[in-house]
Amino acid sequence: MTAAQEIRAQALEVAAGWSPPDAPDSWRLTAGLFRAIAAHDELLDALAVLPPDRLPALLASAAIRWIVQREKPAPLAGYFPEPGGPQPDFDSRFFPAAHAFFSARHGDIIAACHGRRYQMNEVARCTQVALGLAATAAPDQPVALVDLGTGAGLGLHLDRYRYQVGTLAFGPPTAALSLRCDLRGTRVPGAAGLPPIAGRAGIELRPVDLHDPRARAWLQACAPPEASALARLAAAVEVARRHPAPIVAGDAVTALPGVLAGFPPGQPVVVVDAYLAVFLSGEQRAELMAIMAGAARTRPVTWLSLDPLVPLGPTGNRSVQGLDLPAALVRDYQEQGVFALLGSRTFHSRRDQGRLLARAHPSGQWVEWIDAVRLAAPD
């Protein structure tokens, strides 16, 4: 498979995962944008010069939105929502408009990609992570929170948001941001109660300065072009600006030992990874686990992962955490499009216990609690 073909497959996989046939109409533009990218051979060939770890299809979608939100080209700009506004109607005329724009501006699109990285700061994923935290931590035991690949640090404030998952509601009633998530399937998560967060720190290769208007504009360009996603992002950015949290600049694997050592001895730590480990090599994931297992000699360390299967793409068949997966779940993933798995792996002394918790929509729209599949390392 050529690089252009791999980018096409990536774009189609994202379209299917974020906007399946039963998705609300407001997500049709998200799917349409990635399908338009997949259908434009000239743009795909131009994107093929980008390293695969830059996620060319996703990066291109952000670059396109970056240009569109700045220049407002007609008629294409009319399909994209503005922050605080409604979702515009979507119709088949989007595709010729997108094709014409890509043909005329593919050089500008590639130029916008150079020097930037795709940073998906979808705060709705905090609902899924919060459910995982509630399921794996004692509600009255303070924990330290580490967010790997934190971007703008929005995930570091998950205890400051309000959540509605089916009929289950939790979080501060007066929170500035309320997140809703559909509950699929027959299983219901247990009563949700988040532990007190006694310390928090993020790790990010290129931390985002939320006081920089251009940085905020790029975050907006990386968000799905869906009205509620833009509203969530704006509200979460304001929360993060009001409550600055430390973010360490560096590689997640390299920086993690120092961050863990910075918390008081004996304090339990929860390390959150939302769509980061899937982009690491097998060797890097093994090193990540070795770091957490080493730190667990003096404290419990839980790794909460929200990631697609590896290898990334439609052939994914393994959990990033090494958890056992039901064959039916792998089959659904390969046939129906990408979704994330929410899993936990807790290290303490020589113990290593894993649990598969849920499958989850890539943009936080739904969660399906599943029968626990456990992995226990020998003592």
C-alpha positions in Angstrom: 0.0 0.0 0.0 1.4 3.4 -1.0 1.6 6.3 1.4 -1.3 8.0 -0.3 -3.4 4.9 -0.1 -2.7 4.6 3.7 -3.8 8.2 4.1 -7.0 7.5 2.2 -7.7 4.5 4.4 -7.0 6.6 7.5 -9.5 9.2 6.4 -12.2 6.7 5.6 -11.7 5.0 8.9 -12.0 8.2 10.8 -15.2 9.1 8.9 -16.7 5.7 9.7 -15.8 5.9 13.4 -16.8 9.4 14.1 -20.0 9.5 12.0 -21.5 6.0 11.6 -25.0 5.7 10.0 -26.8 6.2 13.3 -24.9 9.4 14.2 -26.9 12.6 14.6 -27.1 14.8 11.5 -24.7 17.3 13.0 -21.9 14.8 12.5 -22.4 14.5 8.7 -20.0 17.3 8.0 -17.2 15.5 10.0 -17.7 12.4 7.9 -18.1 14.4 4.7 -14.8 16.3 5.3 -12.8 13.1 5.7 -14.5 11.4 2.7 -13.7 14.4 0.6 -10.1 14.2 1.6 -10.1 10.5 0.8 -11.5 11.2 -2.7 -9.0 13.8 -3.8 -6.0 12.1 -5.3 -3.9 15.2 -5.8 -4.3 16.2 -2.1 -3.5 12.7 -1.0 -0.3 12.7 -3.1 0.8 16.0 -1.6 0.0 14.7 2.0 2.2 11.6 1.3 5.3 13.7 2.0 4.3 14.1 5.6 5.7 11.5 8.1 3.0 9.0 9.1 3.3 9.9 12.8 2.0 13.3 11.9 -1.4 11.7 11.1 -1.7 13.3 7.6 -5.4 12.8 7.2 -6.2 14.3 10.5 -3.6 17.1 10.1 -5.0 17.9 6.7 -8.6 18.2 8.1 -7.3 20.7 10.7 -5.3 22.7 8.1 -8.4 22.9 5.9 -10.5 24.2 8.7 -7.7 26.6 9.7 -7.8 28.2 6.3 -11.6 28.1 6.0 -12.2 29.7 9.4 -9.6 32.4 8.6 -10.6 33.2 5.0 -14.3 32.2 4.8 -14.2 31.0 1.2 -17.6 30.7 -0.4 -19.5 28.4 -0.7 -17.4 26.0 1.5 -17.3 28.1 4.6 -21.1 28.1 4.8 -21.0 24.4 5.8 -18.8 24.9 8.9 -20.3 26.0 12.2 -19.0 29.0 14.1 -18.4 28.9 17.9 -21.6 29.5 19.7 -23.7 29.1 16.5 -25.9 26.3 15.1 -24.8 23.5 12.9 -25.4 24.5 9.2 -27.3 22.2 6.9 -25.3 19.6 5.1 -26.0 18.5 1.5 -24.4 16.8 -1.4 -23.1 20.2 -2.8 -20.5 20.1 -0.1 -18.4 17.6 -2.0 -17.9 19.6 -5.2 -17.2 22.7 -3.1 -14.6 20.8 -1.1 -13.1 19.3 -4.2 -12.7 22.6 -5.9 -11.1 24.2 -2.7 -8.7 21.3 -2.4 -7.7 21.5 -6.0 -7.1 25.3 -5.8 -5.4 25.3 -2.4 -3.7 22.0 -1.8 -0.3 23.8 -1.7 -1.6 26.1 1.1 -3.1 23.1 2.9 0.3 21.4 2.9 2.0 24.6 4.0 -0.3 24.8 6.9 0.5 21.3 7.9 4.2 21.9 8.0 5.4 22.9 11.5 2.2 21.9 13.2 0.8 18.8 14.8 -2.7 17.6 15.1 -4.0 18.1 18.6 -7.4 16.6 19.3 -8.6 18.3 22.5 -12.0 16.7 22.6 -13.1 17.3 26.2 -16.1 15.1 25.8 -13.8 12.1 26.2 -13.5 13.2 29.9 -16.8 11.5 30.5 -15.5 8.2 29.5 -12.3 8.7 31.4 -14.2 9.9 34.5 -16.3 6.7 34.4 -13.1 4.7 34.3 -11.6 6.7 37.2 -14.8 6.1 39.3 -14.7 2.4 38.5 -11.1 1.9 39.5 -10.4 4.3 42.4 -11.9 4.5 45.9 -14.2 7.6 46.1 -12.7 8.8 49.4 -9.0 8.2 48.6 -7.2 11.2 47.2 -5.2 10.5 44.0 -2.7 12.4 41.8 -3.7 12.7 38.2 -1.2 12.6 35.3 -2.5 13.2 31.7 -0.2 12.0 29.0 -0.3 14.0 25.7 -2.5 16.5 27.5 -2.4 19.1 24.7 -4.1 22.2 26.3 -4.5 20.4 29.6 -8.3 20.2 29.4 -8.3 16.6 30.6 -6.6 17.7 33.8 -9.8 19.3 35.0 -12.2 16.4 34.7 -13.3 16.7 38.3 -14.5 20.3 37.5 -17.0 19.1 34.9 -20.6 17.9 35.3 -21.5 14.5 33.6 -24.8 12.9 32.4 -24.4 9.3 31.3 -27.8 7.9 30.6 -29.7 8.4 33.8 -26.4 8.6 35.8 -25.4 12.1 36.8 -22.3 13.1 38.8 -19.8 16.0 39.1 -20.2 19.5 40.6 -23.8 20.7 40.0 -22.6 24.2 39.3 -19.9 23.3 36.9 -19.3 25.7 34.0 -19.3 22.7 31.6 -21.8 19.9 31.4 -21.0 16.8 29.3 -23.6 14.3 28.1 -22.8 10.8 26.9 -25.3 8.2 25.6 -25.1 4.8 27.4 -25.4 1.9 25.0 -25.9 -1.8 25.8 -27.5 -3.5 28.8 -24.7 -3.0 31.4 -24.7 0.1 33.5 -21.6 1.5 35.2 -21.6 1.5 39.0 -22.5 4.6 41.0 -20.0 7.2 39.9 -18.1 9.1 42.5 -14.7 10.7 41.6 -11.9 10.6 44.2 -10.5 13.9 45.4 -7.6 14.9 43.0 -4.8 16.0 45.3 -2.3 16.8 42.6 -2.3 17.0 38.8 0.2 17.3 36.0 0.2 17.0 32.3 2.9 15.9 29.8 2.9 17.4 26.3 5.5 17.4 23.6 4.4 20.9 22.6 2.2 22.5 25.4 -0.5 24.8 24.2 -0.5 28.4 25.4 -4.2 29.1 26.0 -3.5 32.8 26.2 -2.3 32.8 22.6 -5.2 33.5 20.2 -3.4 31.7 17.3 -2.9 28.6 19.5 -6.6 28.7 20.5 -7.5 29.0 16.8 -5.5 25.9 15.9 -7.2 24.0 18.8 -10.5 25.0 17.2 -9.3 23.8 13.8 -8.4 20.4 15.3 -11.9 20.0 16.8 -14.6 18.1 14.9 -16.6 20.6 12.8 -19.6 20.1 14.9 -21.4 22.8 16.8 -21.6 21.1 20.2 -17.9 20.1 20.0 -16.9 23.7 19.5 -19.1 24.8 22.4 -17.5 22.2 24.7 -14.0 23.3 23.6 -14.7 27.0 24.3 -16.1 26.2 27.8 -13.2 23.9 28.7 -10.6 26.4 27.6 -12.1 28.9 30.0 -12.0 26.4 32.9 -8.3 25.6 32.1 -7.5 29.3 32.0 -9.1 29.9 35.4 -7.3 26.9 37.0 -3.8 26.7 35.6 -2.3 23.3 36.0 1.4 22.3 35.5 2.2 20.9 32.1 5.7 19.4 31.5 7.1 19.9 28.0 8.5 16.6 26.8 8.0 13.1 25.5 5.5 11.2 27.5 7.7 8.2 28.1 10.8 10.2 28.9 9.1 12.7 31.2 6.9 10.3 33.1 9.4 9.1 35.7 10.2 12.6 36.9 6.5 13.5 37.1 5.7 10.4 39.1 8.6 11.1 41.5 7.2 14.6 42.1 4.1 13.5 44.0 4.3 12.7 47.7 5.5 9.2 48.6 2.7 6.6 48.9 0.1 8.8 47.1 -1.9 6.7 44.6 -1.4 8.0 41.0 -3.8 7.6 38.0 -2.0 8.0 34.6 -4.5 8.8 31.9 -3.8 8.2 28.2 -6.5 9.2 25.8 -5.4 8.5 22.2 -1.7 8.6 22.9 -0.5 5.0 23.4 -2.0 3.9 20.1 0.6 6.1 18.3 3.5 4.7 20.3 5.6 1.7 19.1 5.3 -1.6 20.9 8.7 -0.9 22.5 7.5 2.5 23.8 4.3 1.0 25.3 6.4 -1.7 27.0 8.7 1.0 28.4 5.7 3.0 29.6 4.4 0.0 31.5 7.8 -0.7 33.0 8.0 2.9 34.3 4.6 2.6 36.0 5.4 -0.9 37.4 8.7 0.5 38.8 7.0 3.4 40.4 4.4 1.0 41.9 7.0 -0.4 44.3 6.1 2.5 46.7 2.5 3.5 45.6 -0.4 2.2 43.5 -0.2 3.3 39.9 -3.3 2.9 37.7 -3.0 3.3 33.9 -6.4 4.4 32.4 -6.3 4.0 28.7 -8.8 5.3 26.1 -7.4 4.1 22.8 -8.2 2.4 19.5 -6.8 -1.1 18.9 -3.3 -1.6 17.5 -2.0 -1.7 14.8 -3.8 1.6 14.1 -6.2 1.1 11.2 -8.9 -1.3 10.1 -6.7 -4.4 11.0 -6.4 -3.5 14.6 -6.7 -6.5 16.9 -4.8 -5.8 20.2 -5.3 -3.6 23.2 -2.5 -1.1 23.8 -2.5 -2.4 27.4 -2.2 -6.1 26.5 -5.7 -6.9 27.8 -7.4 -10.0 26.5 -10.1 -9.0 24.0 -13.3 -10.9 23.0 -13.2 -12.1 19.4 -16.6 -10.5 18.8 -15.3 -7.1 19.9 -12.3 -7.3 17.5 -14.6 -8.3 14.7 -16.9 -5.3 15.3 -13.9 -3.0 15.3 -12.6 -4.3 12.0 -16.0 -4.3 10.3 -17.8 -1.2 11.7 -15.0 1.4 12.0 -12.7 2.6 14.7 -13.9 3.0 18.3 -11.9 3.3 21.5 -11.4 0.8 24.4 -11.5 2.0 27.9 -9.2 -0.2 30.1 -7.4 0.0 33.3 -4.2 -1.6 34.5 -3.1 -1.2 38.1 0.4 -1.8 39.4 1.1 -2.2 43.1 4.2 -3.8 44.5 4.5 -6.9 42.3 0.8 -7.1 41.4 -0.4 -6.3 37.9 -4.2 -6.3 37.4 -6.0 -5.3 34.2 -9.6 -4.8 33.4 -11.4 -4.1 30.2 -14.2 -1.6 31.0 -16.0 -0.2 27.9 -16.0 0.6 24.3 -16.4 4.2 23.5 -17.1 6.7 20.7 -13.9 8.5 19.5 -15.5 11.9 20.3 -17.2 11.0 23.6 -20.7 10.7 22.2 -21.5 7.2 23.6 -20.0 4.6 25.9 -20.9 0.9 26.1 -20.0 -0.8 29.4 -18.9 -4.4 28.7 -18.3 -7.6 30.8 -15.0 -7.2 32.5 -12.1 -9.1 30.9 -9.3 -9.4 33.5 -5.6 -9.8 33.1 -3.6 -10.6 36.2 0.2 -10.9 36.1 1.7 -13.6 38.3 3.0 -12.6 41.7 
